[in-house]
Amino acid sequence: MKPVVPPPLQLSVAFALAATAAAVALALLLLHVAVPPVLLALLAVVTLAGFALVERVFLRDVAAIADYAHRLGEGEDATPPAICTPLRPVVSAVTRLRRSAQLQCDQTRAELDANEAILEALHDPFLLVDSHRQVEHANAAARALFGERMVTRDLAASLRNPSILEAVDAVLGGAASRSVEFSLPVPVERMFEVRVKPFRRRRPAATEGVIDAPAEERTAILTLHDITAIKRSEQMRADFIANASHELRTPLSTLLGFIETLRGPARDDDDARDRFLGIMHDQASRMTRLVSDLLSLSRIELDEHMPPGGAVDVVARLQGVLAAFELKAHERRIRLRLVAPASVPPVVGDDDQLTQVFQNLISNAIKYTREQSEVTVTVSVSDGSAVGAASTGGASMGGVRVPRIGGGPMVAVAVADHGEGIARTHLPRLTERFYRVDAARSRALGGTGLGLAIVKHILNRHRGRMTIESEVGVGSTFTVYLPAEAGAQTKAAERRGAA
């Protein structure tokens, strides 16, 4: 094997051979010396050999530089080649160009990451749909609403609203921006305004490794704005005016009638005045309760689409509510009894609203149970998937039941009375506003007809449910189911026992 001559020595030898042969030939020509043809041929061969060797060294360096540039273009962290020819500055220029390109690439990547983080942090769902109506990007809010697998799939697989799909197709076809309203019925009805805007994206089109002029691609951007609170506020204002005007008409007419009587024929009748003033006080109290319940219902409906995030000790809340109703129950000689296991997991909920649920159910039980009877409140833990089955012998409230994902444990609170019972034909409508089985008796007992409607909307917000079982002549049992806090077991019972 022949020894490998280092490139600098090869280049020096090549230049020396070429220069020497050329110098000898030039000297002989200038001195007009007769040169044998053999010698001239030899000098020509040596000169050509020298230049050929120089060309070989240069071509090898050019190939090394080309390979270096190619590996840099492929993203490799290549080492610059050792160049001995005047092409060494080219290597330095390529290296500086690569560093500059890498810096720009890092800056662009940082900007893209920042933009991605901004889109992920947006409260409103955001979708980018390509020209084939496939979802290219969905932020965290969109994935939480429609599922994690919506990206790379057709928009119709996740959002099956014909109006929205029609608007997207129109925008992708060249139309201007569109705005569509739609609702999601589960788990709680929510209203959205979808804005579809065209977005032209310049994307380079590569053909056989050659980058051509950038091509424009028409895509669409979808932003979803939750307008549930706005729509419910509008509906609540309309409902409030309609309900208030209907329910307040009777007590107001009664008050006006008694006022006219007291100012006229009964002006000097002390007995009639005292009796009328008592009735007027009852009617004014009824209006106060009615307005209070309407305002409470309006506030609950406003936040119904936003699930609570607190933890509530159900047994402790029930003990407080039962203690508050002891005096009212004692007046009718009714015994209040709480039955609960030693350990009950906390539920995910709002403390004040769940207290209101228990107050409304226990207050109704005390009102409608027979005197000298018992109201029993039973607490238990149920399997969420089992709760989804229809109750036997009872009626389920379709407006209250909300499907739960995952079928986790649920805390059940059953309030049972020994009243007259409710006919099955009335059960599906009990949670409607102002619906009363016996309107006269309800008003006489101070009811507004809104108690169970408030319970329904609070349970909707808590992703809970309610079932009603009733038998005429025996009594009724109202059972509410509340999602238990994930992975938590309460120690409230132990603390109460220790206290």
Buried (B, 14 or more C-beta within 10 A) or exposed (E): EEEEEEBEEBBEBBBEBBEBBBEBBEEBEEEEEEBEEEEEEBBEEBBEBBBEBBEEBBEBBBEBBEEBBEEBEEEEEBEBBEBBBEBBEBBEEBBEEBEEEEEEEEEEEEEEEEEEEEBEEEEBBBBBBBEEBBBEBBBBBBBEBBEEEBBEBBBEEBBEBEEBBEBBBBBBEEEEEBEBBBEBEEBBBBBBBBBBBBEEBEEEEEEEEEEEEEEEEBBBBBBBBBBBBEBBBEEBEEBBEEBBEEBBEEBBEBBEEBEEBBEEEBEEEEEBBEEBEEBBEBBBEBBEBBBEBBEBBBBBBBBBBEBBEBBBBBBBBBBEBBEEBEEBBEEEEBEBEBEBEEEBBBBBBBBEBBBBBBBBBBBBBBBBBBEEBBBBBBBBEBEBEEBBEEEEEBBBBEBBBBEBEEEBBBBBBBBBBBBBBBEEEBBBEBBBBBBBBBEEEBBEEEBBBBBBBBBBBBBBBBBBBBBBBBBEEEBBBBBBBBBBBEEEEBEBBEEEEEE
